[in-house]
Amino acid sequence: MPEDKDWRRYCAAPQEAVEGNEVELLRGGEEAFPAMFDAVRGAGKYVLLEFYSFADDSAGRSFAALLREKARSGVEVRLVYDSIGSILTDRKFFLELAAAGVKVAEFRPVIYWKPYWNWIKRDHRKTVSVDGRRAFVGGFNITESDAPGSMGGRGWTDTQVRLSGPAVADVERLFWESWAASTMVAGVHEPPLPLPVPERAGSKRALVVSAGGIRNVRSIRRSYRHAIDQAERYIYITNAYFLPDRQVLRRLTAAAERGVDVRIIAPKETDHPYVRWASWAIFRRLLERGVKVYEWQGSILHSKTAVIDGVWSSVGSHNLDHRSLQYNLEVNVNVYDRGFGAEMAKSFREDLKNSRAVTLAAVRGRPLTAKAASRVLYFLRSWL
């Protein structure tokens, strides 16, 4: 089958994918943080940032100093941060950014007297866009946890892409939606900047997909389900919080039963251990149907990546859990390119070397109390 038609089979909305992009895989904070700093440092017109967590720590202060410098030099700098994700960051930190000329917006501010459902929808995206020419999309927040050891950080394991080309406009479009939602609540009226005119930067097809509690043609979960259904050779998924909904779970086991090599890397060490315990409730079903499950043995795993048959790849902020599906604003970049897919598959296989296989014997041999706790937590997965 010709490659041009081949990629279309894996894409739920081929009419939405755009050509002419360059997409570079950035593995770990040692690659991602310097790349983001360099891009912002080189900005000539504007910088748009959207982060779930922006901390007042060594990483956050270094990045904030650069943003203040760019704003004072005349570059338009706008930042959307999530109120819950950045709840430990003192408001003074953001006021100092604003005083230096950075335009700051808080997504869904925490108001303690409001009911729970006003809290649950969060902006979980992590993006940087510069001058309409370059964008970064992935799982990195601006915190010491995410920052590499060379910057004094804890070096969590994560992944990001650097995107150039026409698809950058789609990343910026999502930013402006979040900006409008945030400033509308605050009563601030800052008009958006024009979207960039598409300029070809490479040869890769890419599609920016999103989630926000509303199903649409560019839904992240829809793109996952469609690509899994088309898989013929392999499905490699790395996900920090692996609690897939029933539809994705059924598709993964169906793929394994038809002979597809389905492999999942989930975390051993995690910042949310109860999610790991809940995940163990579904491991038996996956293993019995031929899915191979591994636990990452390195630093805390925060990546959200997938590659299928070397044709469809996805990198972004979206976890395979209920919260990302139903509540959070999320963004992934899907790439339809065999060269990029080969790089993604190679990266996954390298990560397998530092991962330990979960066996049926291990699942069946867990104490009854542990099994019961996993089942209870899995039942409560909508609230995790």
URGIUR-V629643 format. One record per run of one state. SS is the DSSP state (hx for helix, st for strand, lp for the rest). FROM is the first residue (numbers start at 1). TO is the last residue. If there is no record, write none. Layout:
BEGIN
ss = [SS;SS]
from = [FROM;FROM]
to = [TO;TO]
END
This chain:
BEGIN
ss = [lp;hx;lp;st;lp;hx;lp;st;lp;st;lp;hx;lp;st;lp;hx;lp;st;lp;hx;lp;st;lp;st;lp;st;lp;st;lp;hx;lp;st;lp;st;lp;hx;lp;st;lp;st;hx;lp;st;lp;hx;lp;st;lp;hx;lp;st;lp;st;lp;st;lp;st;lp;hx;lp;st;lp;hx;lp;st;lp;hx;lp;hx;lp;hx;lp]
from = [1;3;11;18;28;29;42;46;52;54;55;58;73;76;83;91;100;103;108;116;119;123;124;126;131;134;139;142;143;149;152;157;158;159;165;168;187;204;212;219;220;231;234;240;246;258;261;268;273;289;292;297;301;302;304;309;312;317;322;327;329;337;338;353;355;358;360;365;368;380;381;384]
to = [2;10;17;27;28;41;45;51;53;54;57;72;75;82;90;99;102;107;115;118;122;123;125;130;133;138;141;142;148;151;156;157;158;164;167;186;203;211;218;219;230;233;239;245;257;260;267;272;288;291;296;300;301;303;308;311;316;321;326;328;336;337;352;354;357;359;364;367;379;380;383;384]
END
